[in-house]
Amino acid sequence: MAVRAVRGAVQLERDEAGHMDEQVSELLTAILERNGLTTDDLISIWFTATPDLHSDFPAAAARKLGIVDVPLICAQELDIEDAMPRVVRVLAHIESDVPRSDIAHVYLGAAGALRKDIAQ
């Protein structure tokens, strides 16, 4: 079984805990579904949030989804001028025999503009 990485991102409409929970849950669910993964396939997940998001930890949404025995960590993105605001990014490490080129990276809504080269 190989270790692979799956990327994803979502732009929030507003900085509210409930909205973040909803959007991050949707992103994580899409990552799992599009890659045919279960929580048992997860090794760890890194979350980053742009500096304008303060309402909650993105990892809290993962815990509410039942991802409870997977190491999670949150960090702040660099504060780059003119960068897309209110973005949560995900880097999930997984166990999978799927070739790296077949991994489905998930960028929801406006966040699709961040990585048009790998967004599916």
Kinemage of the C-alpha trace (Angstrom):
@kinemage 1
@onewidth
@group {chain A} dominant
@subgroup {mainchain}
@vectorlist {calphas} color= white
{ca met a 1} P 0.000 0.000 0.000
{ca ala a 2} L 1.445 3.376 -0.996
{ca val a 3} L 1.236 6.672 0.853
{ca arg a 4} L -0.428 9.369 -1.235
{ca ala a 5} L -1.436 12.984 -0.635
{ca val a 6} L -4.754 14.562 -1.538
{ca arg a 7} L -5.165 18.323 -1.780
{ca gly a 8} L -8.306 20.409 -1.467
{ca ala a 9} L -9.643 23.820 -0.602
{ca val a 10} L -12.833 25.769 -0.100
{ca gln a 11} L -13.512 29.489 0.144
{ca leu a 12} L -15.890 30.459 2.931
{ca glu a 13} L -18.516 33.138 2.398
{ca arg a 14} L -18.096 34.439 5.945
{ca asp a 15} L -16.067 33.796 9.081
{ca glu a 16} L -18.594 31.980 11.262
{ca ala a 17} L -17.983 28.707 13.083
{ca gly a 18} L -21.138 27.011 11.796
{ca his a 19} L -20.411 28.013 8.221
{ca met a 20} L -16.808 26.808 8.511
{ca asp a 21} L -17.997 23.487 9.920
{ca glu a 22} L -20.461 23.051 7.046
{ca gln a 23} L -17.979 23.959 4.304
{ca val a 24} L -15.030 21.969 5.671
{ca ser a 25} L -17.307 18.957 6.211
{ca glu a 26} L -18.461 19.217 2.594
{ca leu a 27} L -14.838 19.414 1.427
{ca leu a 28} L -13.704 16.418 3.475
{ca thr a 29} L -16.720 14.353 2.410
{ca ala a 30} L -16.010 15.160 -1.256
{ca ile a 31} L -12.329 14.211 -0.863
{ca leu a 32} L -13.280 10.856 0.661
{ca glu a 33} L -16.055 10.091 -1.840
{ca arg a 34} L -14.205 11.134 -5.004
{ca asn a 35} L -11.214 9.024 -4.029
{ca gly a 36} L -13.179 6.014 -2.770
{ca leu a 37} L -11.699 6.423 0.704
{ca thr a 38} L -12.872 5.614 4.198
{ca thr a 39} L -11.567 7.115 7.414
{ca asp a 40} L -9.440 3.969 7.828
{ca asp a 41} L -7.438 5.055 4.761
{ca leu a 42} L -6.457 8.374 6.375
{ca ile a 43} L -2.987 8.753 7.872
{ca ser a 44} L -3.101 12.443 8.828
{ca ile a 45} L -4.635 15.733 7.719
{ca trp a 46} L -3.112 19.206 7.652
{ca phe a 47} L -5.511 22.142 7.548
{ca thr a 48} L -4.508 25.710 6.820
{ca ala a 49} L -6.676 28.799 6.994
{ca thr a 50} L -6.058 32.284 5.689
{ca pro a 51} L -5.298 34.884 8.388
{ca asp a 52} L -8.806 36.371 8.111
{ca leu a 53} L -10.454 33.227 9.552
{ca his a 54} L -10.762 33.244 13.354
{ca ser a 55} L -14.100 31.617 14.202
{ca asp a 56} L -13.000 27.994 14.695
{ca phe a 57} L -10.418 25.326 13.953
{ca pro a 58} L -11.045 23.611 10.603
{ca ala a 59} L -10.085 20.309 12.245
{ca ala a 60} L -13.172 20.569 14.464
{ca ala a 61} L -15.304 19.746 11.416
{ca ala a 62} L -13.311 16.552 10.839
{ca arg a 63} L -13.899 15.430 14.412
{ca lys a 64} L -17.650 16.037 13.993
{ca leu a 65} L -17.570 13.831 10.877
{ca gly a 66} L -16.181 10.994 12.973
{ca ile a 67} L -12.529 11.371 12.015
{ca val a 68} L -11.437 10.907 15.610
{ca asp a 69} L -8.373 8.648 15.567
{ca val a 70} L -6.459 10.427 12.781
{ca pro a 71} L -3.810 13.044 13.626
{ca leu a 72} L -5.009 16.511 12.592
{ca ile a 73} L -3.241 19.851 12.713
{ca cys a 74} L -4.200 23.414 11.829
{ca ala a 75} L -1.892 26.196 10.694
{ca gln a 76} L -2.209 29.690 9.307
{ca glu a 77} L -1.504 30.419 5.644
{ca leu a 78} L 0.948 33.130 4.678
{ca asp a 79} L -0.585 36.596 4.589
{ca ile a 80} L 0.024 37.382 0.920
{ca glu a 81} L -1.304 40.601 -0.572
{ca asp a 82} L -4.213 40.038 -2.986
{ca ala a 83} L -4.486 36.334 -2.088
{ca met a 84} L -7.957 34.793 -2.092
{ca pro a 85} L -9.593 35.543 1.280
{ca arg a 86} L -11.366 33.146 3.683
{ca val a 87} L -9.814 29.933 2.341
{ca val a 88} L -9.380 26.636 4.171
{ca arg a 89} L -6.914 24.256 2.540
{ca val a 90} L -6.472 20.541 3.211
{ca leu a 91} L -3.528 18.219 2.685
{ca ala a 92} L -4.577 14.677 3.563
{ca his a 93} L -2.081 11.816 3.683
{ca ile a 94} L -3.694 8.523 2.743
{ca glu a 95} L -2.949 4.856 2.140
{ca ser a 96} L -3.958 3.925 -1.381
{ca asp a 97} L -2.911 1.750 -4.302
{ca val a 98} L -4.339 4.317 -6.708
{ca pro a 99} L -1.637 5.829 -8.932
{ca arg a 100} L -0.660 9.366 -7.949
{ca ser a 101} L -1.979 10.648 -11.287
{ca asp a 102} L -5.463 9.284 -10.493
{ca ile a 103} L -5.874 11.018 -7.126
{ca ala a 104} L -8.863 13.394 -7.221
{ca his a 105} L -7.901 16.734 -5.676
{ca val a 106} L -10.996 18.674 -4.630
{ca tyr a 107} L -11.373 22.438 -4.869
{ca leu a 108} L -14.919 23.568 -4.160
{ca gly a 109} L -16.578 26.713 -5.466
{ca ala a 110} L -14.353 29.744 -6.036
{ca ala a 111} L -11.369 27.841 -4.600
{ca gly a 112} L -11.211 25.973 -7.912
{ca ala a 113} L -9.315 28.986 -9.242
{ca leu a 114} L -6.438 28.249 -6.839
{ca arg a 115} L -5.191 25.125 -8.595
{ca lys a 116} L -6.815 24.747 -12.006
{ca asp a 117} L -3.977 22.402 -12.915
{ca ile a 118} L -5.026 19.705 -10.411
{ca ala a 119} L -8.610 20.534 -9.409
{ca gln a 120} L -11.035 17.864 -10.591
